[in-house]
Amino acid sequence: MIRAGALAVSAAAACLASSSLMAAETPASQLPLDHPVVQRWSQVLDAAWPLQASNAALCPDAAKHLVGLQSGEVLSGHGINVVSVPTDSPAAVAGLLAGDVITEINGTEFDARKPAKNLERYQEFREDVDDSPWQVSLLRAGAPLSLTINPVLACDFQVLYVPTPLPVTRQGNIVITGSEMDSATSTRAEVQIYLAQQFGLIAGSQTGKRAGTKGWLNRASAIGSFATGVNLGGGEGMLAGMIHGKKQSLEGDRIALYMLARAGVDMEKVSSFYPQLMQASATGVVGKLQGLSSAPVEERQAAVSSTVEEIRVKQQSGAALSIDEAS
């Protein structure tokens, strides 16, 4: 049985397969590695990994042993087509390369002709993964190879990049983004700050009062958001977002800033670029529907400035970057 997260990824994979990425409408996983779409995709995944690997303590409900591979964006009818291997991820350390095709992991084969079936197998494998090494069989330029990859505990935040006019959507632990991110960011550092904002909202939604209001709405919104192109609630649940919108935005900002600091991102860049993202989400139609602008921009900016200063003091003193004391 495919879980809700897999359902959202399946919808994303279907969308990717039908996107007009090239004149011949080639699926993204079959595009050449030097294609601009694939290069952008690689940048996104490379920016996401340090946030995931450095913040397992801030996402206890989403922590899982991972190797740096995403799911959904790389699956085909021939195996797992590796589009990108994030720098310093366990997969990269083990020697996995973009362009490799994974055919088997720990006895689970990805040889089904239909990508959806391979996706189901991969999702089921990921649900039960622990800290045991991944014994990987793959093809590299048609030649068989074997690798051992040692997973690390990280935030299981999956990012799907869909280069179509799609507003950012959060479904469970999945961030689906495209043109909205493209219009707001260009460099890897900017992408990282953008993703941290989304990850902060996900992590915040899994604690406190909002965690009790998401329920079945997430499963319904996983399909509805893709069908309509409007974020109908995502990981925090539509009802939770409506009830706790102000607290959600402030708490999400705070968590995002700590995630960035723990990942070693320059806080000077963060303090200058993060407010631009806040302004964009507050003025956009989708942002208003989500309730992300429930906290006035001025209040969020003041809170961000305070949190950045708090982080700087901790960094200078060598104190742990913990947010246990967050209000």
Contacts in CASP RR format, 6 or more apart in sequence:
PFRMAT RR
TARGET T0000
AUTHOR 0000-0000-0000
METHOD contacts of the structure
MODEL  1
MIRAGALAVSAAAACLASSSLMAAETPASQLPLDHPVVQRWSQVLDAAWP
LQASNAALCPDAAKHLVGLQSGEVLSGHGINVVSVPTDSPAAVAGLLAGD
VITEINGTEFDARKPAKNLERYQEFREDVDDSPWQVSLLRAGAPLSLTIN
PVLACDFQVLYVPTPLPVTRQGNIVITGSEMDSATSTRAEVQIYLAQQFG
LIAGSQTGKRAGTKGWLNRASAIGSFATGVNLGGGEGMLAGMIHGKKQSL
EGDRIALYMLARAGVDMEKVSSFYPQLMQASATGVVGKLQGLSSAPVEER
QAAVSSTVEEIRVKQQSGAALSIDEAS
2 10 0 8 1.000
2 120 0 8 1.000
2 123 0 8 1.000
3 123 0 8 1.000
3 127 0 8 1.000
4 171 0 8 1.000
4 172 0 8 1.000
4 218 0 8 1.000
4 219 0 8 1.000
4 222 0 8 1.000
5 123 0 8 1.000
5 171 0 8 1.000
5 172 0 8 1.000
5 173 0 8 1.000
5 174 0 8 1.000
5 222 0 8 1.000
6 119 0 8 1.000
6 120 0 8 1.000
6 123 0 8 1.000
7 219 0 8 1.000
7 222 0 8 1.000
7 223 0 8 1.000
8 171 0 8 1.000
8 172 0 8 1.000
8 174 0 8 1.000
8 176 0 8 1.000
8 222 0 8 1.000
8 226 0 8 1.000
9 71 0 8 1.000
9 72 0 8 1.000
9 119 0 8 1.000
9 123 0 8 1.000
9 158 0 8 1.000
9 160 0 8 1.000
9 174 0 8 1.000
10 72 0 8 1.000
10 116 0 8 1.000
10 119 0 8 1.000
11 222 0 8 1.000
11 223 0 8 1.000
11 226 0 8 1.000
12 72 0 8 1.000
12 73 0 8 1.000
12 160 0 8 1.000
12 162 0 8 1.000
12 174 0 8 1.000
12 176 0 8 1.000
12 226 0 8 1.000
13 72 0 8 1.000
13 73 0 8 1.000
13 75 0 8 1.000
13 115 0 8 1.000
13 116 0 8 1.000
13 119 0 8 1.000
15 162 0 8 1.000
15 164 0 8 1.000
15 226 0 8 1.000
16 27 0 8 1.000
16 28 0 8 1.000
16 29 0 8 1.000
16 73 0 8 1.000
16 160 0 8 1.000
16 162 0 8 1.000
17 27 0 8 1.000
17 115 0 8 1.000
18 25 0 8 1.000
19 25 0 8 1.000
19 28 0 8 1.000
19 162 0 8 1.000
19 163 0 8 1.000
19 164 0 8 1.000
21 27 0 8 1.000
21 28 0 8 1.000
21 31 0 8 1.000
21 35 0 8 1.000
21 37 0 8 1.000
21 163 0 8 1.000
22 31 0 8 1.000
22 35 0 8 1.000
27 76 0 8 1.000
28 37 0 8 1.000
28 38 0 8 1.000
28 41 0 8 1.000
28 73 0 8 1.000
28 83 0 8 1.000
28 163 0 8 1.000
29 73 0 8 1.000
29 74 0 8 1.000
29 75 0 8 1.000
29 76 0 8 1.000
29 81 0 8 1.000
29 83 0 8 1.000
30 76 0 8 1.000
30 81 0 8 1.000
31 37 0 8 1.000
31 38 0 8 1.000
32 38 0 8 1.000
33 39 0 8 1.000
33 83 0 8 1.000
33 98 0 8 1.000
33 99 0 8 1.000
37 163 0 8 1.000
38 83 0 8 1.000
38 84 0 8 1.000
40 161 0 8 1.000
40 163 0 8 1.000
40 182 0 8 1.000
41 73 0 8 1.000
41 83 0 8 1.000
41 84 0 8 1.000
41 161 0 8 1.000
42 83 0 8 1.000
42 84 0 8 1.000
42 98 0 8 1.000
43 188 0 8 1.000
43 191 0 8 1.000
44 159 0 8 1.000
44 161 0 8 1.000
44 177 0 8 1.000
44 181 0 8 1.000
44 191 0 8 1.000
44 195 0 8 1.000
45 70 0 8 1.000
45 83 0 8 1.000
45 84 0 8 1.000
45 86 0 8 1.000
45 159 0 8 1.000
45 161 0 8 1.000
46 84 0 8 1.000
46 86 0 8 1.000
46 87 0 8 1.000
46 188 0 8 1.000
47 188 0 8 1.000
47 189 0 8 1.000
47 191 0 8 1.000
47 192 0 8 1.000
47 195 0 8 1.000
48 86 0 8 1.000
48 157 0 8 1.000
48 159 0 8 1.000
48 192 0 8 1.000
48 195 0 8 1.000
49 68 0 8 1.000
49 86 0 8 1.000
49 87 0 8 1.000
49 88 0 8 1.000
49 89 0 8 1.000
49 154 0 8 1.000
50 86 0 8 1.000
50 88 0 8 1.000
50 192 0 8 1.000
50 263 0 8 1.000
50 264 0 8 1.000
50 265 0 8 1.000
51 155 0 8 1.000
51 157 0 8 1.000
51 192 0 8 1.000
51 195 0 8 1.000
51 196 0 8 1.000
51 199 0 8 1.000
51 259 0 8 1.000
51 260 0 8 1.000
51 263 0 8 1.000
52 66 0 8 1.000
52 68 0 8 1.000
52 154 0 8 1.000
52 155 0 8 1.000
52 156 0 8 1.000
52 157 0 8 1.000
53 88 0 8 1.000
53 89 0 8 1.000
53 152 0 8 1.000
53 154 0 8 1.000
53 263 0 8 1.000
54 259 0 8 1.000
54 262 0 8 1.000
54 263 0 8 1.000
54 264 0 8 1.000
55 154 0 8 1.000
55 155 0 8 1.000
55 199 0 8 1.000
55 203 0 8 1.000
55 258 0 8 1.000
55 259 0 8 1.000
55 262 0 8 1.000
55 263 0 8 1.000
56 63 0 8 1.000
56 153 0 8 1.000
56 154 0 8 1.000
56 155 0 8 1.000
57 322 0 8 1.000
58 155 0 8 1.000
58 203 0 8 1.000
58 255 0 8 1.000
58 258 0 8 1.000
58 259 0 8 1.000
58 262 0 8 1.000
58 323 0 8 1.000
59 155 0 8 1.000
59 156 0 8 1.000
59 157 0 8 1.000
59 199 0 8 1.000
59 202 0 8 1.000
59 203 0 8 1.000
59 206 0 8 1.000
61 206 0 8 1.000
61 207 0 8 1.000
61 211 0 8 1.000
62 155 0 8 1.000
62 156 0 8 1.000
62 157 0 8 1.000
62 173 0 8 1.000
62 202 0 8 1.000
62 203 0 8 1.000
62 206 0 8 1.000
63 153 0 8 1.000
63 154 0 8 1.000
63 155 0 8 1.000
63 156 0 8 1.000
64 126 0 8 1.000
64 129 0 8 1.000
64 153 0 8 1.000
64 154 0 8 1.000
64 156 0 8 1.000
65 129 0 8 1.000
65 130 0 8 1.000
65 131 0 8 1.000
65 151 0 8 1.000
65 152 0 8 1.000
65 153 0 8 1.000
65 154 0 8 1.000
66 90 0 8 1.000
66 129 0 8 1.000
66 151 0 8 1.000
66 152 0 8 1.000
66 153 0 8 1.000
66 154 0 8 1.000
66 156 0 8 1.000
67 89 0 8 1.000
67 90 0 8 1.000
67 91 0 8 1.000
67 94 0 8 1.000
67 134 0 8 1.000
67 149 0 8 1.000
67 150 0 8 1.000
67 151 0 8 1.000
67 152 0 8 1.000
68 85 0 8 1.000
68 86 0 8 1.000
68 89 0 8 1.000
68 90 0 8 1.000
68 91 0 8 1.000
68 92 0 8 1.000
68 154 0 8 1.000
69 80 0 8 1.000
69 82 0 8 1.000
69 85 0 8 1.000
69 91 0 8 1.000
70 158 0 8 1.000
70 159 0 8 1.000
70 160 0 8 1.000
71 119 0 8 1.000
71 122 0 8 1.000
71 123 0 8 1.000
71 126 0 8 1.000
71 158 0 8 1.000
72 119 0 8 1.000
72 122 0 8 1.000
72 158 0 8 1.000
72 160 0 8 1.000
73 83 0 8 1.000
73 160 0 8 1.000
73 161 0 8 1.000
74 80 0 8 1.000
74 81 0 8 1.000
74 82 0 8 1.000
74 83 0 8 1.000
75 81 0 8 1.000
75 110 0 8 1.000
75 115 0 8 1.000
75 118 0 8 1.000
75 119 0 8 1.000
75 122 0 8 1.000
76 115 0 8 1.000
76 118 0 8 1.000
77 110 0 8 1.000
77 112 0 8 1.000
77 113 0 8 1.000
77 114 0 8 1.000
77 115 0 8 1.000
77 118 0 8 1.000
78 101 0 8 1.000
78 111 0 8 1.000
79 101 0 8 1.000
79 102 0 8 1.000
79 103 0 8 1.000
79 110 0 8 1.000
79 111 0 8 1.000
79 118 0 8 1.000
80 101 0 8 1.000
80 102 0 8 1.000
80 103 0 8 1.000
80 110 0 8 1.000
80 118 0 8 1.000
80 122 0 8 1.000
81 99 0 8 1.000
81 101 0 8 1.000
82 96 0 8 1.000
82 97 0 8 1.000
82 98 0 8 1.000
82 99 0 8 1.000
82 100 0 8 1.000
82 101 0 8 1.000
82 102 0 8 1.000
83 98 0 8 1.000
83 99 0 8 1.000
84 98 0 8 1.000
85 91 0 8 1.000
85 92 0 8 1.000
85 95 0 8 1.000
85 96 0 8 1.000
85 97 0 8 1.000
85 98 0 8 1.000
86 92 0 8 1.000
90 149 0 8 1.000
90 150 0 8 1.000
90 151 0 8 1.000
90 152 0 8 1.000
91 149 0 8 1.000
93 149 0 8 1.000
93 150 0 8 1.000
94 136 0 8 1.000
94 147 0 8 1.000
94 148 0 8 1.000
94 149 0 8 1.000
94 150 0 8 1.000
95 147 0 8 1.000
96 136 0 8 1.000
96 138 0 8 1.000
96 147 0 8 1.000
96 149 0 8 1.000
97 140 0 8 1.000
99 140 0 8 1.000
100 138 0 8 1.000
100 139 0 8 1.000
100 140 0 8 1.000
100 145 0 8 1.000
101 138 0 8 1.000
101 139 0 8 1.000
101 140 0 8 1.000
101 142 0 8 1.000
102 110 0 8 1.000
102 136 0 8 1.000
102 137 0 8 1.000
102 138 0 8 1.000
103 109 0 8 1.000
103 110 0 8 1.000
103 111 0 8 1.000
103 137 0 8 1.000
103 138 0 8 1.000
103 139 0 8 1.000
104 110 0 8 1.000
104 136 0 8 1.000
104 137 0 8 1.000
105 125 0 8 1.000
105 134 0 8 1.000
105 135 0 8 1.000
105 136 0 8 1.000
105 137 0 8 1.000
106 125 0 8 1.000
106 132 0 8 1.000
106 134 0 8 1.000
106 135 0 8 1.000
107 135 0 8 1.000
108 121 0 8 1.000
108 122 0 8 1.000
108 125 0 8 1.000
109 121 0 8 1.000
110 118 0 8 1.000
110 121 0 8 1.000
110 122 0 8 1.000
111 118 0 8 1.000
112 118 0 8 1.000
112 121 0 8 1.000
126 156 0 8 1.000
129 151 0 8 1.000
131 151 0 8 1.000
131 153 0 8 1.000
132 151 0 8 1.000
133 148 0 8 1.000
133 149 0 8 1.000
133 150 0 8 1.000
133 151 0 8 1.000
134 148 0 8 1.000
134 149 0 8 1.000
134 150 0 8 1.000
134 151 0 8 1.000
135 146 0 8 1.000
135 148 0 8 1.000
136 146 0 8 1.000
136 147 0 8 1.000
136 148 0 8 1.000
136 149 0 8 1.000
137 144 0 8 1.000
137 145 0 8 1.000
137 146 0 8 1.000
138 144 0 8 1.000
138 145 0 8 1.000
138 146 0 8 1.000
138 147 0 8 1.000
139 145 0 8 1.000
155 173 0 8 1.000
155 199 0 8 1.000
155 203 0 8 1.000
156 173 0 8 1.000
157 173 0 8 1.000
157 174 0 8 1.000
157 175 0 8 1.000
157 195 0 8 1.000
157 199 0 8 1.000
157 202 0 8 1.000
158 173 0 8 1.000
158 174 0 8 1.000
158 175 0 8 1.000
159 174 0 8 1.000
159 175 0 8 1.000
159 177 0 8 1.000
159 195 0 8 1.000
160 174 0 8 1.000
160 175 0 8 1.000
160 176 0 8 1.000
160 177 0 8 1.000
161 177 0 8 1.000
161 178 0 8 1.000
161 181 0 8 1.000
162 176 0 8 1.000
162 177 0 8 1.000
162 178 0 8 1.000
163 178 0 8 1.000
163 179 0 8 1.000
163 182 0 8 1.000
164 178 0 8 1.000
164 179 0 8 1.000
165 179 0 8 1.000
166 176 0 8 1.000
166 177 0 8 1.000
166 178 0 8 1.000
166 179 0 8 1.000
166 180 0 8 1.000
166 229 0 8 1.000
167 180 0 8 1.000
167 229 0 8 1.000
167 230 0 8 1.000
167 231 0 8 1.000
167 286 0 8 1.000
168 175 0 8 1.000
168 176 0 8 1.000
168 177 0 8 1.000
168 178 0 8 1.000
168 180 0 8 1.000
168 181 0 8 1.000
168 198 0 8 1.000
168 231 0 8 1.000
168 286 0 8 1.000
169 175 0 8 1.000
169 176 0 8 1.000
169 177 0 8 1.000
169 225 0 8 1.000
169 226 0 8 1.000
169 229 0 8 1.000
169 231 0 8 1.000
169 234 0 8 1.000
170 176 0 8 1.000
170 198 0 8 1.000
170 201 0 8 1.000
170 202 0 8 1.000
170 231 0 8 1.000
170 233 0 8 1.000
170 234 0 8 1.000
170 235 0 8 1.000
170 236 0 8 1.000
171 218 0 8 1.000
171 221 0 8 1.000
171 222 0 8 1.000
171 225 0 8 1.000
171 234 0 8 1.000
171 235 0 8 1.000
172 202 0 8 1.000
172 218 0 8 1.000
172 222 0 8 1.000
172 234 0 8 1.000
172 235 0 8 1.000
173 202 0 8 1.000
173 235 0 8 1.000
175 195 0 8 1.000
175 198 0 8 1.000
175 199 0 8 1.000
175 202 0 8 1.000
176 225 0 8 1.000
176 226 0 8 1.000
177 194 0 8 1.000
177 198 0 8 1.000
180 286 0 8 1.000
181 191 0 8 1.000
181 194 0 8 1.000
184 190 0 8 1.000
184 194 0 8 1.000
184 276 0 8 1.000
184 277 0 8 1.000
184 280 0 8 1.000
185 191 0 8 1.000
185 193 0 8 1.000
185 194 0 8 1.000
189 265 0 8 1.000
189 266 0 8 1.000
189 269 0 8 1.000
189 273 0 8 1.000
190 273 0 8 1.000
192 260 0 8 1.000
192 263 0 8 1.000
192 265 0 8 1.000
193 260 0 8 1.000
193 265 0 8 1.000
193 269 0 8 1.000
193 270 0 8 1.000
193 273 0 8 1.000
193 274 0 8 1.000
193 277 0 8 1.000
194 277 0 8 1.000
196 256 0 8 1.000
196 257 0 8 1.000
196 259 0 8 1.000
196 260 0 8 1.000
196 263 0 8 1.000
196 265 0 8 1.000
197 252 0 8 1.000
197 253 0 8 1.000
197 256 0 8 1.000
197 274 0 8 1.000
197 277 0 8 1.000
197 281 0 8 1.000
199 255 0 8 1.000
199 256 0 8 1.000
199 259 0 8 1.000
200 252 0 8 1.000
200 253 0 8 1.000
200 255 0 8 1.000
200 256 0 8 1.000
200 259 0 8 1.000
201 236 0 8 1.000
201 248 0 8 1.000
201 249 0 8 1.000
201 252 0 8 1.000
201 256 0 8 1.000
201 292 0 8 1.000
202 235 0 8 1.000
202 236 0 8 1.000
203 252 0 8 1.000
203 255 0 8 1.000
203 259 0 8 1.000
204 210 0 8 1.000
204 236 0 8 1.000
204 248 0 8 1.000
204 251 0 8 1.000
204 252 0 8 1.000
204 255 0 8 1.000
205 211 0 8 1.000
205 214 0 8 1.000
205 235 0 8 1.000
205 236 0 8 1.000
205 237 0 8 1.000
205 240 0 8 1.000
205 248 0 8 1.000
209 240 0 8 1.000
209 243 0 8 1.000
209 244 0 8 1.000
210 236 0 8 1.000
210 237 0 8 1.000
210 240 0 8 1.000
210 241 0 8 1.000
210 243 0 8 1.000
210 244 0 8 1.000
210 248 0 8 1.000
211 240 0 8 1.000
212 240 0 8 1.000
213 237 0 8 1.000
213 239 0 8 1.000
213 240 0 8 1.000
213 243 0 8 1.000
213 244 0 8 1.000
214 235 0 8 1.000
214 236 0 8 1.000
214 237 0 8 1.000
214 239 0 8 1.000
214 240 0 8 1.000
215 237 0 8 1.000
217 233 0 8 1.000
217 237 0 8 1.000
217 238 0 8 1.000
217 239 0 8 1.000
218 233 0 8 1.000
218 234 0 8 1.000
218 235 0 8 1.000
218 237 0 8 1.000
220 232 0 8 1.000
221 231 0 8 1.000
221 232 0 8 1.000
221 233 0 8 1.000
221 234 0 8 1.000
221 237 0 8 1.000
221 238 0 8 1.000
222 234 0 8 1.000
224 232 0 8 1.000
225 231 0 8 1.000
225 232 0 8 1.000
225 233 0 8 1.000
225 234 0 8 1.000
230 286 0 8 1.000
230 289 0 8 1.000
231 286 0 8 1.000
231 287 0 8 1.000
231 289 0 8 1.000
231 290 0 8 1.000
232 238 0 8 1.000
233 241 0 8 1.000
233 290 0 8 1.000
236 244 0 8 1.000
236 248 0 8 1.000
240 248 0 8 1.000
241 248 0 8 1.000
241 290 0 8 1.000
241 291 0 8 1.000
242 291 0 8 1.000
245 291 0 8 1.000
245 292 0 8 1.000
245 294 0 8 1.000
245 295 0 8 1.000
246 294 0 8 1.000
246 295 0 8 1.000
247 295 0 8 1.000
248 291 0 8 1.000
248 292 0 8 1.000
248 294 0 8 1.000
249 291 0 8 1.000
249 292 0 8 1.000
249 293 0 8 1.000
249 294 0 8 1.000
249 295 0 8 1.000
249 300 0 8 1.000
250 295 0 8 1.000
250 299 0 8 1.000
250 300 0 8 1.000
250 303 0 8 1.000
251 326 0 8 1.000
253 274 0 8 1.000
253 278 0 8 1.000
253 300 0 8 1.000
253 303 0 8 1.000
253 304 0 8 1.000
253 307 0 8 1.000
254 303 0 8 1.000
254 307 0 8 1.000
254 323 0 8 1.000
254 326 0 8 1.000
255 323 0 8 1.000
255 326 0 8 1.000
256 274 0 8 1.000
257 270 0 8 1.000
257 274 0 8 1.000
257 304 0 8 1.000
257 307 0 8 1.000
257 308 0 8 1.000
257 311 0 8 1.000
258 307 0 8 1.000
258 311 0 8 1.000
258 321 0 8 1.000
258 323 0 8 1.000
260 267 0 8 1.000
260 270 0 8 1.000
261 267 0 8 1.000
261 270 0 8 1.000
261 311 0 8 1.000
261 315 0 8 1.000
261 321 0 8 1.000
262 321 0 8 1.000
267 308 0 8 1.000
267 311 0 8 1.000
267 312 0 8 1.000
267 315 0 8 1.000
270 308 0 8 1.000
271 304 0 8 1.000
271 305 0 8 1.000
271 308 0 8 1.000
274 304 0 8 1.000
275 301 0 8 1.000
275 304 0 8 1.000
278 297 0 8 1.000
278 300 0 8 1.000
278 301 0 8 1.000
278 304 0 8 1.000
279 297 0 8 1.000
281 287 0 8 1.000
281 292 0 8 1.000
281 293 0 8 1.000
282 288 0 8 1.000
282 292 0 8 1.000
282 293 0 8 1.000
282 297 0 8 1.000
282 300 0 8 1.000
283 293 0 8 1.000
287 293 0 8 1.000
295 303 0 8 1.000
311 321 0 8 1.000
313 319 0 8 1.000
314 320 0 8 1.000
314 321 0 8 1.000
315 321 0 8 1.000
END
